[in-house]
Amino acid sequence: MIIRPATRNDLEQVLDIYNHVILNTTAVYSYEPHTLGMRQQWFEERERSGFPVIVAEEDGTITGFCSYGPFRVWPCYRFTVENSVYVHLEHRGKGIAKKLLEALINDATAKGYHAMIAGIDSSNGVSMQLHKQFGFEEVAHFREVGYKFDRWLDLKFFELLLAGKSEK
């Protein structure tokens, strides 16, 4: 398995992973699948903003991807980022998410960010455990803030204070 920066050529496979997550899980609080144009726009915005998009590749197949972006838009939040990690259904349980999250943490630390946030659906024990392995701590539990699959969803926020001091 190779962990590397994503390219535009990866976006169709990234889209397939993301749309499966939208349609079948509560990992993304959205209802409608995205289009390739939407993923291209997202990717270009990440590039312009200096935020990474990283993929896991095995034998030419994208098995997972991750990124981080702004936590909130106001200037005082500029030292804090929010992460996203997604793994293809057929490749879960192989340690891919762990390698992707490690790459995100290393990238954010190297760029001088101070904190990383993960918003995780309260039913996603696997993601919560993954983040805890890296030292993330639960800092908030929002009850019934999402509605999907005919039920209310609770959202938990986990936070990791990154090594070093931000100089931005």
VODREN-385875 format. One record per residue (C-alpha): residue number from 1; residue in one letter; x, y negated, z negated. Coordinates in steps of 0.25 Angstrom, whole numbers. Each point is the difference from the previous one (the first is absolute). Layout:
+-----+---------+-------+-------+-------+
| num | residuo |     X |     Y |     Z |
+-----+---------+-------+-------+-------+
| NUM |       A |     X |     Y |     Z |
...
+-----+---------+-------+-------+-------+
***
This chain:
+-----+---------+-------+-------+-------+
| num | residuo |     X |     Y |     Z |
+-----+---------+-------+-------+-------+
|   1 |       M |     0 |     0 |     0 |
|   2 |       I |     5 |   -14 |     4 |
|   3 |       I |    -5 |   -13 |    -8 |
|   4 |       R |     2 |   -12 |     9 |
|   5 |       P |    -6 |   -13 |     4 |
|   6 |       A |   -12 |     1 |     9 |
|   7 |       T |     0 |    -4 |    14 |
|   8 |       R |   -12 |    -4 |     9 |
|   9 |       N |     1 |    14 |     6 |
|  10 |       D |    -4 |     6 |   -13 |
|  11 |       L |   -13 |    -8 |    -2 |
|  12 |       E |   -10 |    10 |     7 |
|  13 |       Q |     4 |    11 |   -10 |
|  14 |       V |     0 |   -10 |   -12 |
|  15 |       L |   -14 |    -4 |     5 |
|  16 |       D |    -4 |    14 |     0 |
|  17 |       I |     5 |     2 |   -15 |
|  18 |       Y |    -7 |   -13 |    -4 |
|  19 |       N |   -13 |     3 |     6 |
|  20 |       H |    -1 |    14 |    -6 |
|  21 |       V |     2 |    -7 |   -13 |
|  22 |       I |   -11 |   -10 |     2 |
|  23 |       L |   -10 |    10 |     5 |
|  24 |       N |     3 |    11 |   -10 |
|  25 |       T |     6 |    -6 |   -13 |
|  26 |       T |    -2 |   -11 |   -10 |
|  27 |       A |    15 |    -4 |     1 |
|  28 |       V |    -4 |   -11 |     9 |
|  29 |       Y |   -13 |    -8 |    -3 |
|  30 |       S |    -4 |    -2 |    14 |
|  31 |       Y |   -11 |     7 |     8 |
|  32 |       E |     3 |    -2 |    15 |
|  33 |       P |    12 |     6 |     7 |
|  34 |       H |    10 |   -10 |     5 |
|  35 |       T |     4 |    -1 |    15 |
|  36 |       L |    14 |     0 |     6 |
|  37 |       G |    -1 |   -15 |     2 |
|  38 |       M |    -3 |    -2 |   -15 |
|  39 |       R |    12 |     9 |    -4 |
|  40 |       Q |     9 |    -8 |    10 |
|  41 |       Q |    -4 |   -13 |    -6 |
|  42 |       W |     3 |     5 |   -14 |
|  43 |       F |    13 |     5 |     5 |
|  44 |       E |     4 |   -13 |     6 |
|  45 |       E |    -4 |    -8 |   -12 |
|  46 |       R |     8 |     9 |    -9 |
|  47 |       E |    12 |    -2 |    10 |
|  48 |       R |    -2 |   -15 |    -1 |
|  49 |       S |    -1 |    -1 |   -15 |
|  50 |       G |    12 |     9 |    -2 |
|  51 |       F |    -8 |    11 |    -6 |
|  52 |       P |     5 |    15 |     3 |
|  53 |       V |    -8 |    10 |     7 |
|  54 |       I |     7 |    14 |    -3 |
|  55 |       V |    -4 |    13 |     6 |
|  56 |       A |     4 |    15 |    -3 |
|  57 |       E |     2 |     7 |    13 |
|  58 |       E |     2 |    15 |     2 |
|  59 |       D |     3 |     6 |    13 |
|  60 |       G |    -6 |   -12 |     7 |
|  61 |       T |   -12 |     0 |    -8 |
|  62 |       I |    -4 |   -12 |   -10 |
|  63 |       T |    -4 |     7 |   -13 |
|  64 |       G |    -2 |   -12 |    -8 |
|  65 |       F |     2 |   -15 |    -1 |
|  66 |       C |     1 |   -11 |   -10 |
|  67 |       S |     2 |   -15 |    -1 |
|  68 |       Y |    -2 |   -11 |   -10 |
|  69 |       G |    -5 |   -14 |     2 |
|  70 |       P |    -5 |   -12 |    -8 |
|  71 |       F |    -7 |     3 |   -13 |
|  72 |       R |    -8 |   -13 |     0 |
|  73 |       V |     2 |   -12 |    10 |
|  74 |       W |     3 |   -11 |   -10 |
|  75 |       P |    14 |    -5 |    -1 |
|  76 |       C |     3 |     4 |   -14 |
|  77 |       Y |    -3 |    15 |     4 |
|  78 |       R |    12 |     0 |    10 |
|  79 |       F |     9 |     8 |    -9 |
|  80 |       T |   -11 |    11 |    -1 |
|  81 |       V |    -4 |    10 |    11 |
|  82 |       E |   -10 |    11 |     1 |
|  83 |       N |     3 |    14 |     6 |
|  84 |       S |    -7 |    10 |     9 |
|  85 |       V |     4 |    14 |     2 |
|  86 |       Y |    -7 |    10 |     9 |
|  87 |       V |     3 |    14 |     4 |
|  88 |       H |    -6 |     9 |    11 |
|  89 |       L |   -10 |    10 |    -5 |
|  90 |       E |     8 |    12 |     5 |
|  91 |       H |    13 |    -5 |    -6 |
|  92 |       R |    -5 |    -3 |   -14 |
|  93 |       G |     7 |     6 |   -12 |
|  94 |       K |    14 |     1 |     6 |
|  95 |       G |     6 |   -12 |    -7 |
|  96 |       I |    -2 |   -10 |    12 |
|  97 |       A |    -7 |   -10 |    -8 |
|  98 |       K |    11 |     0 |   -11 |
|  99 |       K |    11 |    -3 |    11 |
| 100 |       L |    -9 |   -11 |     6 |
| 101 |       L |    -2 |    -7 |   -13 |
| 102 |       E |    14 |     1 |    -4 |
| 103 |       A |     4 |    -7 |    13 |
| 104 |       L |   -10 |   -11 |    -3 |
| 105 |       I |     5 |    -2 |   -14 |
| 106 |       N |    14 |    -1 |     5 |
| 107 |       D |    -4 |   -10 |    11 |
| 108 |       A |    -8 |    -9 |    -9 |
| 109 |       T |    12 |     0 |   -10 |
| 110 |       A |    10 |    -3 |    10 |
| 111 |       K |    -8 |   -12 |     5 |
| 112 |       G |    -1 |    -5 |   -14 |
| 113 |       Y |   -15 |     2 |    -3 |
| 114 |       H |    -3 |     1 |   -15 |
| 115 |       A |   -13 |     8 |    -1 |
| 116 |       M |    -7 |    11 |     8 |
| 117 |       I |   -15 |     3 |    -1 |
| 118 |       A |    -7 |    12 |     4 |
| 119 |       G |   -15 |     0 |     1 |
| 120 |       I |    -5 |    14 |    -2 |
| 121 |       D |   -14 |     6 |     0 |
| 122 |       S |    -3 |     6 |   -14 |
| 123 |       S |    -3 |    14 |     6 |
| 124 |       N |    14 |     0 |     7 |
| 125 |       G |     8 |     8 |   -11 |
| 126 |       V |    11 |     4 |    10 |
| 127 |       S |     3 |   -15 |     4 |
| 128 |       M |     0 |    -4 |   -15 |
| 129 |       Q |     9 |    11 |    -3 |
| 130 |       L |     9 |    -4 |    11 |
| 131 |       H |     1 |   -14 |    -4 |
| 132 |       K |     2 |     4 |   -15 |
| 133 |       Q |    12 |     8 |     5 |
| 134 |       F |     7 |   -13 |     4 |
| 135 |       G |    -3 |    -7 |   -13 |
| 136 |       F |   -13 |    -7 |     5 |
| 137 |       E |    -9 |    -3 |   -12 |
| 138 |       E |   -15 |    -2 |     0 |
| 139 |       V |    -3 |   -14 |    -3 |
| 140 |       A |   -15 |    -1 |     4 |
| 141 |       H |   -13 |     8 |     2 |
| 142 |       F |   -11 |    -7 |     8 |
| 143 |       R |   -13 |     8 |    -1 |
| 144 |       E |   -10 |     1 |    11 |
| 145 |       V |     7 |   -10 |     9 |
| 146 |       G |    -1 |     8 |    13 |
| 147 |       Y |   -12 |     8 |     6 |
| 148 |       K |     3 |    11 |    10 |
| 149 |       F |    -6 |    14 |     3 |
| 150 |       D |   -12 |    -3 |    -8 |
| 151 |       R |     7 |    -3 |   -13 |
| 152 |       W |     6 |   -11 |    -8 |
| 153 |       L |    16 |     0 |     0 |
| 154 |       D |     9 |    -4 |   -11 |
| 155 |       L |    13 |    -7 |     4 |
| 156 |       K |    13 |     1 |    -9 |
| 157 |       F |    12 |    -9 |     2 |
| 158 |       F |    14 |     6 |    -3 |
| 159 |       E |    12 |    -9 |    -1 |
| 160 |       L |    15 |     2 |     1 |
| 161 |       L |    10 |   -11 |    -4 |
| 162 |       L |    11 |     1 |     9 |
| 163 |       A |    15 |     0 |    -4 |
| 164 |       G |     7 |   -13 |     1 |
| 165 |       K |    -4 |   -15 |     0 |
| 166 |       S |    -8 |    -6 |    11 |
| 167 |       E |     8 |   -12 |     6 |
| 168 |       K |   -11 |    -5 |    10 |
+-----+---------+-------+-------+-------+
***
